[in-house]
Amino acid sequence: MAVREFTPLYKWGFSLRAPKFLLPLLNNNLLSFGQDAIATETVPAPHLSLLEEGDTDIGPIIRKRSKSERNNAHNKPTLDDADDNHAQLREYLDRRSDYKCGYGSGSGSGGDRDGGCGGADDGDEKEKHTATQHSQHSTPLGPTQRPSSSTTTTQATQDTTASTNTITHIPPSQGKEGESVRTEGDFESVPDEEIIAMVTMRTIAPHQLEKKLGDAERAVRIRRKMLATQLRESEEGTTDNSSNSEDEIKGLPYTSYDYDAVLGRCCENVIGYVPIPVGVAGPLCINGKDHFVPMATTEGCLVASTQRGCKAISMCGGATVTITNDGMTRGPCIKLNSAKEAAEVQAWVEHPENLEQITRAFNSTSNFARLHGIKAAVAGRNIYLRFKCVTGDAMGMNMVSKGTEKALELLQSQFPQMQIVSLSGNYCTDKKPAAINWLEGRGKSVVAEAVISGDVIRRILHTDVDTIVRLNVDKNYIGSAMAGSIGGFNAHAANIVTAIFLATGQDPAQNVESSNCITIMEPTNEGKDLFISCTMPSIEVGTVGGGTHLAAQAACLDLLHVKGASARMPGSNAQQLARIVCATVLAGELSLMSALAAGHLTRSHISLNRAKTTQK
């Protein structure tokens, strides 16, 4: 059948949104909406995965036209052409016993076709209609029946209140009163192409594939196929023929991974995983015990440099690491009618008796969260309250948020006129540079220190005490001050923090505040040796929650002997992880500053970060 142009009804002036009228396509093809026209052609039966055996006389199947076909189309369609095409596809769908296509109604009278298809997002209530109700409100179009223009106009108006059109694949089993139903397990035998068609037609939401299919790896595979198709479509009409959409994602692995551990906890719309090399630095002696520190990184020389620092520190008796403060924070924004009222709220919150009430409400939400204090700040008629609490072995953002909500309920009962603008008012501050984290701390506040002998500095680090001390002043103090740095008085603390975070399942975005660090170097023992310390006021880590349960990340935590929650002393595992982070930063600072003092930085990076790779 020759290709001919077909224009949807809304181009004749009917008040229709395109998705309400146009039927979804079979065989994983898409409709063009808006001003794009639609072409039809006969598709051979072997290419239609949804056809029943021997069911080939279905007339034209709608497909997306190519750009050249749209450019070469000159003949304008008639309304009869539109009705013919619509009726032919309707005839085929009406003959199918295991499919229903309809315009799901929101009021019971809005649908003008039989069958109420889904298409609502997850959690939305779906209307259900019996066969009797359908016969009262709708009349299906027969093989030769076409609606008159007046009928079409009426139906078009009704369709504007209907749900999104879908074609739902229904199993042969029947539900109540003959209504077809599908359970999640029924999708096991459905081919991938049909599942893709259902996602395309919004019968299944892309993020629900794992739940619907019951096979997480298959869901990932299907999502990759869909992405490859979308990439191909986006490349149509371009002059660049060098790229292959399937090759673009072929290098991203997806097999042999425990996606059940990811579902509902770590990531959505999963298409694979990114393997990152993990190196180990150590042994690093921390408070008298040796530790081997896993570091996930793609920066050559980082692990080797940190290893050198670990060696120098351990040769001199190790590092001493102290936790000076512990508390995760959440800072909501509250709006009052005036600045005077905002000040009254501040005074009420800071009163000891009222603070005790707030503490009881806050602590009632968790077995581990314990409120340590509230810091209030007024700006105009806004007040910001920074709740700070310990959170056991969890990093604690969800825990402190839950307690804060409960405390705000109590506060609102005292001040009904107050408006909670946001649970997070950026007064926390989470994942952003902020002086309040640098000054007040957030998460674990840690200090690591060590004394490195002059002999080790000369033999292992190839520099001397005076040179490295002067460099630290000029670079980490004066240079950072000239840059207006907040918490950046160090050489590369973020390098070590991020590598450990990735290896142990922490939130990598929190390296922003967790990398706050000031590195101090001073001569000691009459100038013969070097005193070095790293002060880090806001290390945000946990050994439960987040990505800490994933197999590889849990193995790295196990390597550090801090996996999971501590049964003996809740919170001690997370604190020990913070100690390890700070001590490893100390090793990294010592090694890099020595390399800079000796002028070895560029040479070492060229040696370890520029090796030629073999092409496979």
N, C-alpha and C positions, 0 to 999 in steps of 0.2 A: 504494500500500500504506500502510495507516495506520501511524502512528508507534507503536511499542511499546517498552517498556523491556527492556533486555538486560543482564544482570549477569554479569561474568566469573566463571569457575569458582572463583577463589580466595575468593569471597564465601561459598561453601558449605564452607569450611574446609580446602581443599587447600593444601598448603605450596608455594605458588607466588609468586614475585615477579611483579608485573603485567607487566613488559616481556617475561618469558619466555613468556607464554601468548598475549597479545593480538597479533593480526596488525597490521602496519602498514597504513595506508590508501592507497587509490588517490586520484588526483585532488587531491593536496595537502591532504587532510584529516587531522586528528589524532585519536588516541584519548584518552579521558579515563581516567586511572589512579586508583589509590587507591579512595576511596569513591564516586567519580562513576560513575554508570551510563552505559550506551552505548545509543543509539537507532539504529534502522535505518529506512531508507526507500528506495524505488526511485528511482534517479537516472537521468534521461534520458541516453541514449547520447551525445549531442553534448557533454555536460559531462565525459565521461571520456576524458581524453587518452590513456590507456593501452590503450583497447579497440581490438581489431582491427575492420576494416570488417565490418559485418554481425553482429558478436558482441555482441548486446544482451541476450540472455536469460541474465543472470548472477545473477538474484535480487537481494536487498538488498545494498547497499554500506554498510559501516559509516561513520558520520560522527560528528563531535562534536555533541552535543545543545546546544541553546540553554538559557540559564538558565531561561526560562519553561517549556520542555518538562520540565526536571528537576523544577521546582516542582510542575507539574501531574500528574506521573506518580504513579499510585496502585496499579496492579496489579503484583503481584510476579511475576517470571518463574519459570518452571520450569526444571529441568535439561534437559528435552527442548528447550525454546526455545533454550537456549544451544547445545546440540549441533546443532540445525537451522541456526542462524545460522552457526556455525563451519563446518559441512559445506558450506553453500551457497557461501561464499567460497572454501573449499578446492577445491571442484569447479571453479570458474572458474579459479583459479590453476593447477590441475593440467592444464587444457586448453591453457594458454598455452605455446607451444613456446619462446618467447624470454624466459621468466621462470622463475626457480626460487625457491621460498620454503622456508626450512627453519630448523631450530634448530641452528645450527652446534655440533658437539660438541667437547668438549675432550679426550675419551678415546677416541673412536671408537664408543662404545656409548651415549652420552648422547642422541644425536639420535633423535627418533621420527618424523620426517618425511623424505621424500626431498629431497635437495638440501642442501648445506651452505653457507649464505649467509655473507657477510662480516660486517662490523660492528665488527671490532676497530679499535683506534686505529692510527695510522700507526706502522710498525715492529713491530707485533705479528705473530707467525707465525700464518698461517691454515691450519687443517686442510683437507686435500683428500681427497675420497672418490670412488672410482670407482662406476660404476653397479652393479657386482657387490657392492661393499661395502654400498651402500644397500639392496639387496634382502635382504642378510643381517641387517641391523639394524633395518629399518623396513618398514612396510606402509602405503602411502598410503590415505587415506580416500576412498572412492568417493562417487558422487553421492547414494546412498541409505544408505550405511553409516555407522553411528554407534557410537562406542565404548561399551561397557558401563561402568557406574560403577566397577567394579573395575579395568577396563583404563585408564580415565581417571585413576584414582588412581595407578596404577603409572607411567603416562606423566608425570603431574604431578610425581612424585618425581624421575623422570629429568631432567625439564626444569630442575630447580633447579640442575643443574650445567652447563647449556648456555650458549652464548653468546647475545648479544642478537639478537632476531629481526630479520630484514631481508628486504626484497624487492630483489633485485639485477637491474637491467636488463642483459640479456646480448644481445650481437649475434647475428645468425644464424650467423656462423661458429662452427665447433666446434673444440675443442681435442682433447687426447689422450683416447682411449676415449670419445668422444662428449661430453666435458665442455665446456660452453659457457664462453667466456672473453671478456673485453673489454679492449682496449688503450686507452691514454689518447686516441689519436687518434679512436677510435670515438665519442667524446662530441660531436664537432663537429655531427653531424646530429640529436642528441637535443634536443627542445624544452626551453626554460627550465623549463616546468612540471614536466617529468619529472626534470630535474636537482634542482629544489627538493624533489620527493618523495624522491629518493635521499638528500639531505641530511637531510630530516626523519626518514627511516627509518634514518639513520646508516650508510648504505652508503658515503657520501662524507662525510668530515669537512669542516666549513665552511672551515677554514683551508687545505684542500687543493684548493679549487676551481681556483685558477690553474694548479696542476700538472696536474690531471686534464683540464681543458678545453683547455689550451694557448692560451687567450685571456684575458689578464689583465683587460682592460676588461669582457669579458662576465662574468667571475667577479665583478667589482665590481657590475655591474648586477644579477645574480642575488641577490647578498647584500643589496642594497638592497630588492629585492622581498620577500625573506624578512623583513627587518626591518620593512617596512611591514605585512606580514601579522601579525607578532607584536605590533606596536603596536595594530593593530585589535582583536586578540583580547584584549589587556590592557585595552582601553577598553570591552569588552562589559559591559553591566549598569551602567555608570556613568551619571550624570545629565548629564555634560558632553558635549554634542553639538557644541560649537563647534570642536573640533579635527579635523583631517583628517590621518590618519597618513601619507599620501603627501606632503601638503604640508609636513609636519614635516621631511622630509629632501630635499624638492625643491630648496630653496635651496642645498644642499651640492653643488657641482659634482663631476663624476667623469669627464667625457669629456676627450679630448685631453691625456692625461697618460701619461708613460712609467712604467707600473706594473712593467715588467720590472726597472727599476732599484731598485724598492722591495722586490720579492719576495725573501724570505730574508735581507734586510739591514736594513731600516728599520722595517717595520710589518707586522702580521698582521691578518686579518679586515678588510681595507680596504673602506670604503664611499665614499671620495671624498678630497678634499683641501681644505684651508682656505687660500684666497689671503690673504696678508698684504701690505699696502702696504709698499713699500720706498722710503725716501727716501735722499738722499745729503747728507752734510755734508763741506764742504771748499771749497777745498784746505786741508789741514792739513799744515804743514811739520814733518816728523819727521826729525831728524838730517840736515837739509839737503835733504831730498827731499819734494816735495808728494804728498799722498795724498788721494783722494776716498773717503770711508768710507760703505759701504752700511749702512743701518739699517732693519730690519724692525720696524714698530711700529704700534699702533693708538692711541697716545697723542698727541693733538694737542699741538703746541708743543715736543715733545721734539727733533725734528730741527732746527726753527728755532732753538731755544735753543743746541743744540750747534754749529750753523753759526756763530752769533754768537761763541761761544768760540773756534772754529777761526780766525775772522777776526782776533780780538784777538791770539791767540798768533802767527799767521803774520806779522802786521804788526810784531811785536816780535822777529823773527828765528827763530821756531819753537821747538819743544820738543826737548829732549835726553832720550833714553830709553835706559836701561841695563838689561840682564839681569844680575841678581845671583846667581841660582841656577836650576837646572833639574833636575827629577826628579819622576817620577810615583811614587806610593807604594801599597803594599798591606800591610795589617796583620792577619795571621791570628791566631786565638786558639788556644793549645795548652794542654792540661790535663795535669798530672802527678799523681803520687800524693801529693805533699806540696809545701809551699812550699820545703822544702830542695832537692828535686829541681828545682823550677822555677828556683831560684837557680843551681843547677849548670848547667842548660841555658844560662842567660844568660852565665855565665862562659865556657862553652865557645864560644858564638857570638862573643863579643867578643875571644877570643884571636886574634892576628894570623894565625897559621898556619891555624887553623880557618876564619877569615873568608875566607882565600884559597881554600880548598876550596869553600866555599859560593859564592863569586864565580864560580869556574870552572863549577860546575854551573848556576848561574843564567844565565850568559852563553851557555851552550851551546844554549839554547832559541831564540835569535833572532840575526839578523845585525845588529840595531840596539840591542837592549836591553843595557845595560851597568850592572851593579850599582855604585852609589856608596857604599852603606853600609846598616847595619841598626841601628835604634834599638830597644832592648829595655826592657820594663817588666813587673814582676812584681806581680800582685795575688792574694794567697792562693796557691793552687797553680796558678793560671793564669799563663801568660807570653804577652805580646803582642810580636810582632816586626814592626817597621815597615820593610819593604824599600823602598829608594828607588833608582830607576834612570832613566837617560835613555832616551828611546824614539823617537829620530829625529823625523820629521815627523808621526808619529801622536800622538794624545792619549795613548794608551798603556795604557789599563786592561787590555785583553786581554793585551797583551805582558807587563806586570808580573805579572799573575796566573799566566800560564804559567811564567814564571821562578820565581815563588814556590813553585809546586807542585813543581818540580824540586828546589829547595833544601830543601824540607821532606822530600822522599824521602831526601836525604843525612842530614838531621838525625835522621830516624827510625831510620836504620840505626845511629846512635850511641846513641840513646835509644829502644829498642824499646817501652818502657812508656808513652811519650807518646801522647796522643790528640789528633788534629787536630780541634778542635771546629768551626771554620769557617775557610774560606780568607779571609773578610773578618770580622774581629772588631771592626769599627768603630774601629780604631786607625789607619785609613788617613789621614783620614776622608773618605768620599765622599758628596757630596750632603747633608751635614748640617752645621750650624754646629758648629765645634770649635776650641778654643784651639790645638790642636796644629798645625793648618793656618796659623793666624795667626802662631804663633811659629816653627815649623820650616819652613813653606812647603810647597807641593804644586804640581806642574806648573811653571809659570814664575814666578819672583819678579822683579818689574819695578818700576823707579822712573822716573817721568817728571817733568821739571822745566822751568820757564820763568821768565823775568823779564818782567813786563808794565809798561810805562812808565805813569807817572801820567797822562800826556796821553791815552793810549788808554783807560785806565780811566774818565776823565771823559767823553771824546767817544763811545766805543763802548759802554761798560758803564754809563754814567750814575751812577757812584758815585765814591768816593775811597778811597785806600789805607787810611787809619785806620779808616774805617767797616767795610770788608770784613774787615779783620784782626780787629777786635773781635767781629764777628759769627761768624767762624770759631771763635774761642775759646768763645764762649757757646753756640753751637749744636753744632758738630762735636766739641768736646772735653768741655765740662761737660755738655751735654745728653745726649750719648751715654753718658757715664760714669754719669749719674743713671739711665739706662735699663738699666745693666748690659750694655752692648753688647760683643760680641766681634767685632772687625774692622769695626765700623760707624761709624767716626769720619769720616764723609763725608756729603755732602748727598744724592746719589742715584746712586752708582756703578753700582748694579744696573740702573738704567734703560738706561744705555749698553751695559753688558756683555750684557744680554739681547737688545737690539736687534741687536747685531753677531752674537751667537751664532745667532739665528734666521736672519739673512741669509746666514751662511756655513756652515750645516750643522753647528754644534757641538751638543753635548748641552745643551739648555736647562736641565735640572735642575742642572747643575754651576755655574749662576750663583750658587748658594748660597755656595760657597767662593771662586769666582772673583771675586765682588764684594767680598771683604775689601779694605778700603782705608782709609788714613788720609790726609786732605788737610791739608797744612800751608801756612799763609799767613803771611808775615813781611814787614815793611817792609825795604827795602834801598836802597842808594845814598842814605844819609842821610835815609831816610824818603820819598824822592820816588817810588820805584817799588815794585812788589810782586813778591816772590819767592813762587812757588806750586809745590808738588810733590804728587804722588800716589804713595804707596807701596802696591803690590799684591803680596803675597807668594804668592798661590796662583791664578794664572790658568791654567786648564786648557783648552788648545786644541790642535787638530791640523789639518793641511791634507790628510790622507788618512784614510780610514776614516769610519765613521759616516754622516752625511748629506752629507759634502763632495763625493760623486760625483754627487749629484742635479743636474740641468741648471741650475736657477735658482741653487742655492747655489754650484755650481762657477763660474758666471758672476760671482758676487759676489767669490769668491776671486780670480778672474782680474782683476777690476777693481783689486784690491789688489796684483796681481803676486805672489801667493803660492799659486797653484793647484798642487795635487799635491805630490809629493816633490821635494826639491832634489837634482839629480844632482851638483851641484858640491860642496855641503856638507850632508850629511844632517842634518836638524834645523833648518836655518837658516830655512826657510819658516815653520815653526810658531813659532819665536822671533820672527820679524818680525811675525807676526799678533798675538802677545802684546804687542809694542811698540805696535802700532797701537791695540789695545784700551786700553792704559793711557794713551796720549797723548790718545785721544778722551775718555776719562773725565776727564782733566785739563781739556779744553775744556768739557765739560759741567758740571764743578764750578765753574769760573770764571764761566760764564754764569749758572747758577742762583743762586750766592751773591751775584752782583752784583744780580740781580733782587730777591732778598730784601732786600738792603741798601737798594735804592732804593724798595722797596715796590711793585714792578711785577708780582709773581708772579700775583696773582689777576687783574689786568687783562689780562695776556698770555694766560692760560689761557681767560678768557672770550672773548677775541678770536679765538683759534686753535683752541679745543677745544669750542666751543659753537655752531658754525655750524649753521643749520637745513638739514636734508636734504630733498630733493624726493622725495615718494612716487611710485613708479611703479605 
